[in-house]
Amino acid sequence: MKRYLLDTNICLAYIRGHKLYKKVEAELNLMSDDALILISVVTKAELISLGIQNGWENNKIKKLESLLKKLFLININEADKNLIQTYARIDAFSQGKLSGLSNKYTSRNMGKNDLWVAATAYVTQAELITTDMDFDHLDSTFLTIHNF
């Protein structure tokens, strides 16, 4: 079974009715019985925060609730015991300071929520679906990334 973890921007495309979500669904066959679609609790929190900050009307709130019902939520405290260690390793790698693994990119500060999302994808063995290029340096070393 294929596992996919949706980043916040992909969820936003769904909520906004953007054609990007349909493209992602079609290209990766997300609706197949062979696909398990995951979301980090961090992404859920970001989406709820965006809804509050932007005063989403009832229609967008209902789309968010509908989307969340379709996804398997990964809580940080319920994830694999290696999640915190993976977060730290990805952060060190991003800074070019992880012994034994070279980073062909220049050192970078990843957003803390992005680190949680990346670590969650890694420990759940899910492929990350995003539009965010901040994950690119992790592709093939820590994650399989589908960047749209």
Secondary structure, 3 states (H helix, E strand, C coil): CEEEEECHHHHHHHHCCCHHHHHHHHHHCCCCCCEEEEEEHHHHHHHHHHHHHCCCCHHHHHHHHHHHHHCEEECCCCCCCCHHHHHHHHHHHHCCCCCCCCCCCCCCCCCHHHHHHHHHHHHCCCEEEECCHHHHHHECCCECEEEC
